[in-house]
Amino acid sequence: MIKSELIQRLAERNPHLFQRDIERIVATIFDEISAALARGDRVELRGFGAFSVKRRPARTGRNPRTGAAVEVAEKCVPFFKTGKELREKLNISDDVQDAAPDDKTG
């Protein structure tokens, strides 16, 4: 799902809100998460997951084409860890399939 699809679904589920207001709300949420990560803060959305920043130290890499050594600078990368409730939702279908008898064996 892309941002515009998210906005469209929210608009469909909330017909009493204007789409431009939903766009502003979604943009504000994403902007606040981005700003918090830029400050080095952690953003936790209970039941969904947590966003944080991880530092990757400087290292010597290799150019895959030439094999030459390349210095890679230290950098920060966003990291997302799913919450327990989201993990459970994603794995419900696996539990249901494991509990169902296999129709191919009979």
Secondary structure, DSSP 4 states (H G I P E B T S, - for coil): --HHHHHHHHHHH-TTS-HHHHHHHHHHHHHHHHHHHHTT--EEETTTEEEEEEEE--EEEE-TTT--EEEE--EEEEEEEE-HHHHHHHTHHHHHHHHS--GGG-
